[in-house]
Amino acid sequence: MSYLFLLIAVCAEVAATMSLKSVRGLCTPLPLLIVILGYGTSFWMLNLVVRTVPVGIAYAIWAGLGVILVTVGCIYLYDQKVDYPAVIGMSLIILGVCTIQVFSKMQIS
């Protein structure tokens, strides 16, 4: 169940971050609402996750997936370009998260 909550936390954070570009003060209430609800939901779910998953592992997955999904979203929604150093960096993030998941012996205290 914890990893389902983590997936919800990642998706909520990505939605909130993607909406930040559309927030222009109080003139655009829908993007602002998405930002507030998205970050609130994300931190609430992350709080539930760290009860059973070590904080370092939960945060690595949350942050790593968030960076990658926001980048992919920006490519499609905002027509942003990604260069080779960015691709290499994101590949290292994926490798790092996978390494932690497969080889780490971190335990919840």
The 8 nearest C-alpha neighbors of each residue, nearest first, counted from 0:
[[1, 3, 2, 4, 48, 5, 51, 47],
 [2, 0, 48, 4, 3, 5, 51, 52],
 [1, 3, 5, 4, 0, 6, 48, 7],
 [4, 2, 6, 0, 5, 1, 7, 8],
 [5, 3, 7, 1, 2, 6, 44, 8],
 [4, 6, 2, 8, 3, 7, 48, 45],
 [5, 7, 3, 9, 8, 4, 2, 10],
 [6, 8, 4, 10, 5, 9, 11, 3],
 [9, 7, 41, 5, 11, 44, 6, 10],
 [10, 8, 6, 12, 7, 11, 61, 65],
 [11, 9, 13, 7, 12, 8, 14, 6],
 [10, 12, 37, 14, 8, 41, 13, 9],
 [13, 11, 15, 9, 41, 10, 14, 38],
 [12, 14, 10, 16, 15, 11, 69, 65],
 [15, 13, 11, 17, 12, 16, 10, 18],
 [16, 14, 34, 37, 12, 18, 13, 17],
 [15, 17, 13, 19, 18, 14, 12, 34],
 [16, 18, 14, 15, 19, 13, 69, 20],
 [19, 17, 15, 30, 16, 21, 20, 34],
 [20, 18, 16, 22, 21, 17, 15, 34],
 [19, 21, 18, 22, 17, 16, 23, 30],
 [22, 20, 19, 18, 30, 23, 27, 31],
 [23, 21, 19, 30, 31, 20, 27, 24],
 [24, 22, 26, 27, 21, 25, 20, 31],
 [23, 25, 26, 22, 27, 31, 28, 21],
 [24, 26, 27, 28, 23, 31, 22, 29],
 [27, 25, 24, 23, 28, 22, 31, 29],
 [26, 28, 25, 29, 22, 23, 30, 31],
 [27, 29, 31, 30, 25, 32, 26, 22],
 [30, 28, 32, 31, 27, 33, 22, 34],
 [31, 29, 33, 18, 32, 22, 28, 21],
 [32, 30, 28, 34, 29, 33, 22, 35],
 [31, 33, 29, 35, 30, 34, 28, 36],
 [34, 32, 30, 36, 31, 37, 35, 15],
 [35, 33, 15, 31, 37, 32, 36, 38],
 [34, 36, 32, 37, 33, 38, 39, 31],
 [37, 35, 39, 33, 34, 38, 40, 32],
 [38, 36, 11, 15, 34, 40, 39, 33],
 [37, 39, 41, 40, 12, 35, 36, 15],
 [40, 38, 36, 42, 41, 37, 35, 43],
 [41, 39, 43, 37, 38, 42, 36, 44],
 [40, 42, 8, 38, 11, 44, 12, 39],
 [41, 43, 45, 39, 44, 40, 46, 38],
 [44, 42, 40, 46, 45, 41, 39, 47],
 [45, 43, 47, 8, 46, 41, 4, 42],
 [46, 44, 42, 48, 47, 43, 8, 41],
 [45, 47, 43, 44, 48, 49, 42, 50],
 [46, 48, 44, 45, 50, 49, 43, 4],
 [49, 47, 45, 1, 50, 46, 52, 51],
 [50, 48, 52, 51, 54, 46, 47, 53],
 [49, 51, 48, 47, 52, 46, 53, 107],
 [50, 52, 49, 48, 107, 53, 1, 47],
 [51, 53, 49, 48, 107, 50, 57, 54],
 [54, 52, 107, 56, 55, 49, 106, 57],
 [53, 55, 57, 49, 56, 58, 52, 107],
 [56, 54, 58, 53, 57, 59, 105, 52],
 [55, 57, 59, 53, 58, 54, 60, 99],
 [58, 56, 54, 60, 59, 55, 61, 53],
 [57, 59, 61, 55, 60, 56, 62, 54],
 [60, 58, 56, 62, 57, 61, 63, 55],
 [59, 61, 63, 57, 58, 62, 64, 96],
 [62, 60, 58, 9, 59, 64, 63, 65],
 [61, 63, 65, 59, 60, 64, 58, 66],
 [64, 62, 60, 66, 65, 61, 59, 92],
 [63, 65, 67, 66, 61, 62, 60, 68],
 [64, 66, 62, 68, 63, 67, 13, 9],
 [67, 65, 63, 69, 64, 68, 62, 70],
 [66, 68, 70, 64, 65, 69, 71, 63],
 [69, 67, 71, 65, 70, 66, 64, 72],
 [70, 68, 72, 66, 71, 67, 13, 65],
 [71, 69, 73, 67, 68, 72, 66, 74],
 [70, 72, 68, 74, 73, 69, 67, 75],
 [73, 71, 69, 75, 74, 70, 76, 68],
 [74, 72, 77, 70, 76, 75, 71, 79],
 [75, 73, 79, 78, 71, 72, 77, 76],
 [74, 76, 72, 73, 78, 77, 71, 79],
 [77, 75, 73, 72, 78, 74, 79, 71],
 [76, 78, 73, 79, 74, 75, 72, 80],
 [79, 77, 74, 75, 76, 73, 80, 72],
 [80, 78, 74, 77, 73, 81, 75, 76],
 [79, 81, 74, 78, 82, 73, 77, 70],
 [80, 82, 85, 79, 83, 86, 74, 70],
 [81, 83, 85, 84, 86, 80, 87, 79],
 [82, 84, 86, 85, 87, 81, 88, 89],
 [85, 83, 87, 86, 82, 88, 81, 89],
 [86, 84, 88, 83, 87, 82, 89, 81],
 [87, 85, 83, 89, 88, 84, 90, 82],
 [88, 86, 90, 84, 85, 89, 83, 91],
 [89, 87, 85, 91, 90, 86, 84, 92],
 [88, 90, 92, 86, 91, 87, 85, 93],
 [89, 91, 87, 93, 92, 88, 86, 94],
 [90, 92, 94, 88, 89, 93, 95, 87],
 [93, 91, 89, 95, 90, 94, 63, 96],
 [94, 92, 90, 96, 91, 95, 97, 89],
 [93, 95, 91, 97, 92, 96, 98, 90],
 [96, 94, 98, 92, 93, 97, 91, 99],
 [95, 97, 99, 93, 98, 94, 60, 59],
 [98, 96, 100, 94, 99, 95, 101, 93],
 [99, 97, 95, 101, 96, 100, 102, 94],
 [98, 100, 103, 96, 97, 102, 101, 95],
 [101, 99, 97, 98, 102, 103, 96, 56],
 [102, 100, 98, 99, 97, 103, 96, 104],
 [101, 103, 99, 98, 100, 104, 97, 105],
 [104, 102, 99, 105, 100, 101, 98, 56],
 [103, 105, 106, 102, 99, 101, 100, 107],
 [106, 104, 103, 53, 107, 56, 55, 99],
 [107, 105, 53, 108, 104, 52, 103, 51],
 [106, 108, 53, 52, 51, 105, 50, 54],
 [107, 106, 53, 51, 50, 105, 52, 54]]
